[in-house]
Amino acid sequence: MAHEVAFARKLRRNQTDAERELWFRLRDRRLGGFKFRRQAPVDRYVVDFVCADARLVIELDGGQHATMDETNRKAALESMGFLVLRFWNDDVLQNMNGVLETIASVLNKHSPYPPHPNPLPNGEREQR
């Protein structure tokens, strides 16, 4: 597990443009009050984004992910109870609203928990 954590930290420091743009819109409960983590370890994998409450994994792909390993990875995540959504980097960069609508729709349909009751506007943080 220590290897996965170190690898996740490295990935967070080296985000793609698409990951950076999507993270800006998912972080701080900005999408419907749901909490996401980025480059997070899930079992033996590091996923791009995960909403643990909704059991949703979001993966962004360039051209490098269309392999049998990715098919096996998706099957393993689904066997753990996660729903895996996959978007091309170009979709995120060119059609962000459509990507966010798809994610929100899935969250609202598949989450066993309601979203945070009072998400803060514009990603503001709670005062401690």
WOWORA-V473934 format. One record per pair of residues at least 6 apart in sequence whose ideal C-beta (glycine too) atoms are under 8 Angstrom apart, sorted by sequence separation. I is the first residue (numbers start at 1). J is the second residue. If there is no record, write none. Layout:
# WOWORA-V473934
i->(I & I)
j->(J & J)
This chain:
# WOWORA-V473934
i->(25 & 29 & 40 & 50 & 59 & 78 & 120 & 39 & 40 & 50 & 51 & 77 & 91 & 92 & 15 & 39 & 42 & 49 & 50 & 91 & 107 & 27 & 39 & 40 & 48 & 49 & 26 & 38 & 40 & 47 & 48 & 49 & 74 & 27 & 38 & 47 & 48 & 26 & 37 & 47 & 48 & 74 & 87 & 23 & 36 & 37 & 36 & 23 & 36 & 37 & 42 & 87 & 35 & 34 & 35 & 85 & 35 & 85 & 19 & 34 & 19 & 34 & 57 & 65 & 85 & 36 & 15 & 26 & 83 & 15 & 57 & 59 & 61 & 12 & 23 & 55 & 56 & 57 & 58 & 59 & 60 & 61 & 62 & 12 & 22 & 55 & 56 & 57 & 58 & 59 & 60 & 61 & 62 & 83 & 11 & 45 & 55 & 57 & 58 & 59 & 60 & 61 & 19 & 54 & 56 & 58 & 60 & 9 & 47 & 8 & 45 & 8 & 26 & 45 & 50 & 60 & 8 & 43 & 43 & 11 & 42 & 5 & 22 & 4 & 43 & 8 & 22 & 42 & 7 & 1 & 4 & 42 & 4 & 19 & 4 & 18 & 16 & 58 & 16 & 56 & 56 & 56 & 54 & 54 & 56 & 55 & 56 & 51 & 54 & 55 & 54 & 55 & 53 & 54 & 53 & 54 & 51 & 53 & 31 & 22 & 18 & 21 & 25 & 17 & 18 & 21 & 31 & 32 & 16 & 31 & 34 & 18 & 22 & 18 & 21 & 25 & 32 & 17 & 31 & 32 & 22 & 26 & 34 & 34 & 35 & 33 & 34 & 32 & 33 & 33 & 33 & 29 & 33 & 29 & 32 & 30 & 29 & 29 & 28 & 30 & 30 & 29 & 28 & 27 & 28 & 28)
j->(31 & 35 & 46 & 56 & 65 & 84 & 126 & 46 & 47 & 57 & 58 & 84 & 98 & 99 & 23 & 47 & 50 & 57 & 58 & 99 & 115 & 36 & 48 & 49 & 57 & 58 & 36 & 48 & 50 & 57 & 58 & 59 & 84 & 38 & 49 & 58 & 59 & 38 & 49 & 59 & 60 & 86 & 99 & 36 & 49 & 50 & 50 & 38 & 51 & 52 & 57 & 102 & 51 & 51 & 52 & 102 & 53 & 103 & 38 & 53 & 39 & 54 & 77 & 86 & 106 & 58 & 38 & 49 & 106 & 39 & 82 & 84 & 86 & 38 & 49 & 81 & 82 & 83 & 84 & 85 & 86 & 87 & 88 & 39 & 49 & 82 & 83 & 84 & 85 & 86 & 87 & 88 & 89 & 110 & 39 & 73 & 83 & 85 & 86 & 87 & 88 & 89 & 48 & 83 & 85 & 87 & 89 & 39 & 77 & 39 & 76 & 40 & 58 & 77 & 82 & 92 & 41 & 76 & 77 & 46 & 77 & 41 & 58 & 41 & 80 & 46 & 60 & 80 & 46 & 41 & 44 & 82 & 45 & 60 & 46 & 60 & 60 & 103 & 62 & 103 & 106 & 107 & 106 & 107 & 110 & 110 & 111 & 107 & 110 & 111 & 111 & 112 & 111 & 112 & 112 & 113 & 111 & 113 & 100 & 92 & 89 & 92 & 96 & 89 & 90 & 93 & 103 & 104 & 89 & 104 & 107 & 92 & 96 & 93 & 96 & 100 & 107 & 93 & 107 & 108 & 99 & 103 & 111 & 115 & 116 & 115 & 116 & 115 & 116 & 117 & 118 & 115 & 119 & 116 & 119 & 119 & 119 & 120 & 120 & 122 & 123 & 123 & 123 & 123 & 124 & 125)
